Amino acid sequence: MKRSAQSGVVYLVGAGPGDPELLTLRAIRLIETADVILPDDLVSDEVLALASPTALIVPVGKRCGQPRITQAGIHALMLEHASAGRSVVRLKSGEPLIFGRAGEEIAALTDAGIPFEIVPGITAAFAVAAALKTPLTDRSSASKLIFATAHHAAPRPDEPAKLQITPKWEGAFPKDATLVIYMPGRNFRALADDLIASGIDAATPCVAVSNATLSDERVLYTTLAAITDDAVGPAPVLLLIGDAIRPAT
């Protein structure tokens, strides 16, 4: 049974990595029937084209450290429209529960007593691995899969500013792991040097994928030792690192 978006409900919907054919059927139905859609910047035009002609589309993306709207502003929009009896799709690129600030939005909706539903999407790591025909785990080389991000929340006003370009690991990094870095920034050489210092072998294979699943997708196979900033395509970029990362043959 097809279920349309319901009045007064907010849906946190995963838009996948960009290709509309990778949307779930539930996501498509909600996008088609929602009164209001609040999309991230990375949601593709092809996905937004599925919206009803009568839908109000309010972009709420934040990119490159220069937000056009605060997170509190996004919360206010969700609450305003849902409280007015409109169905709201908060459309997030990829998977809402992976580096999508879903926790903050869930808390805001819960505190306001607004009913909500979470609709999973295909996260970029899975779409990239499928497109490259590269498994993220392998019985001979990778028994662990780690998702990380090089993007961190800004410190509170009472906290000192600090630069941290990549997660810091305690002890040696697991050799039998595939590491996926979302939002790696643009200083790939410094990022690679930091990972090497954390215990990852400099010869470890990696692949940087720009605009995954879209027509202008760019793929760079290299190693941590050899990666350079200018060789990687434009944002958004996903960086996969590990011995399981090999070009398909």
N, C-alpha and C positions, 0 to 999 in steps of 0.2 A: 504494500500500500504506500502510495506516494504521500509524504507529509510536507505540507507547505509551512513556511515560517509563520509562527503564531504571534498575535498581537501582545505587546508588553513583554516579550521574551528577547533576551540577548543571546546570540549564538556566536561562540568563539570558533571560527571555522578555519581550517587549514586549507590554503590555496595551492599547496604543493610548490614545486620548484619553478613553475612558470608555464609549462605546457598545459593547456586546458584539458588535454586528453588524459592527464594524470590526476584530475580531480576525482573525488569519490562521487557516487551518484547522490548521496545525501548532500554534499556540498553544492552540487549543481542545482538541486531542487531548492535549497535555501537561497542561493544567490538569485535565482530566477524569481522568487516570490517575496523577498524581503522588501520592506518599506524604505529602510535606511541601510546603506552599506558604508562602513568605515574601513577602507583598505590601507594597508601598508604601502610604502613606495615601491616595494619589490613585487607587488602583485601585478601581473602582466595585463596589458590592454586587452589581450584576447580573453582572459578570464573575466574582466570587468564587462566585456561586451555581452556576457550572458545575463546581466542584470535586466530587470524589467525597465522599459522606457519611462515608467513613472517613478522609479526608485530615486531617492535622494542619495547621491554618492558624495561623501565628504572625505577627501584624502587626509590621512592622519600620520603620514610617514615621517620618520626621523632618520636622517642619513648624514654620514661624514661628520658627526659631532656637532651638527648645526640644526637642531630640531626646529621645525616650523610650529610645532605644538608640543606642549608638555604632556607627560603621562597623566597628570591630574586633569589636563584639558580633555584627554581622551576619555577618562572616566566620566567627566561631566557630560560629554556628548552621549555616551551610552545611557547614562541614568536619565538624562533629559528626554531622549526620544522614547525609551522604554516606558518611562513614567507617563508619557503622553499617549500610551497605547499603541505605539508603533512597533513593528517587528524590526529588530536590529541585527545585522550580520557584521560582527567585527572580524574582518577578513585579514588573516595573517599569512604571510608567505611561509611556505614549508609546513611544518607541524607546530601547532599552537603551544605545545608543552615543552618544546625544545628551544631555548633561548628566545622565547617570544613574549616575555614579560606577562605570561598568562597568570602567574601567581598574584601579581599586583591587581590585575583586572578582576580575577576571581574574588579577591578580598573586598574590592570596592563594591562589586555586585552583591556579595553576601551581606556586607554591612548595610547596604541600602534595601535589602529584602527583594531584590529584583531576580526573578527566575532566569536561569541561564542553562545552556547546553554546550558541551564541547564536542566538536566534530573533528576527528583527527585528519591529518593530511600527510602526504608523502614527504618526508624530510629530505633535504637536498642531498645528504650523504647517500641515501638509498638510490635516489634517481641518478646521481653521478655514477655510482658503482654499476648500476644496471646499464647505463648508456656506454660505459667503458668496458663492459663485460669483464669486470674485475671484482671478485669476491672480497668482502671486507674481512672475512675470517677464512682461515685455511688450516686444515689439520696439520700441515707440515710447518707452518710459519706464523700463524696468528690465531691464538685462542682467546684473545681479549679484544674488545672494541671500546675505545674511549672517545667520547664527544667532549670537546672543549671549545672555548672561545677566547679570543684575544681582546675582546671588547668588555670593558668593566664599567659598572655604574660610577658616576661622578661622586667624589667624596661629599659628605655632608659639610655644611658651612663651618662646623667646629672641628673638622678633620683636616690635617695637612694634605696638600696635593701630592700625588705620587704617580710616577710613570711605571706601569707594569704592562709590558707588551705581550706577555704570555703567562699561562699558569705556571706556578712554581711547584716542582715536584719534590717530594721527600724521598731521598735516596735515589738509587738508579732507576731510570725509566724502564718499564717492562719490555724486554726485547721481543717477546712473542705477542705484541699488541699492534693493532692498527689505530693510529691517532687521527681523528678528524677535527680540524680546526675551522670553526665558523667565524665569520667576521675577523679575518686575520689582519686587517689593516693593510698598509702599503709598504711597510718596512720589512720585506720578506728576508733580506739578508740578516738583519738584526734578530728577527724571529728565529731563523734557522740557527744562528750562532748560540742563542739562548737555549734552544732545544739540545744542541750538541753538548753544551756545557752541563745540561741536566743529565746526560748519560746516554743519549741516543747516538749511535754511530754516525759519523759524518757521511758515510757511503750509503746510508739508508735511502731507498727509493722514495720519491714523493711525486704527486701530481697536483698541479694547480689548475682548477677549472673555473673559467670565467663565464658568466651568463649560462649556467647549466640548463640544458634541455631546450634552449631557445635557438633561433636560426643563426645568431651570431656567437654561439658558443665557441670558446677557445680553450684548448687543452695543452698543457705543458708538462711533459714527463721529464723529470730531472732527479737530482739527489739533494740532500740537505747541504752538502758541500758546494754544489754548483748553482743553486738557485740564486737568481738576481732579480732586483726589483723591476727592471725595465722589461724583463722577459715575460712577466705575468700579465695577462689580459686585464681589462678594466673591471672594477667592482660591479656586481658582487662576485666574490671569489670564495671557493671552498678549497681547502688544502688538506689532502690525504697523505699520510706518512706511514710507512711500514714496509716490511719485507714482502707482504702480500700484494703490494701495489706494483704491478707489472703491466706493460702494454699488452693488450689482447693479441694473440697470434692467430 
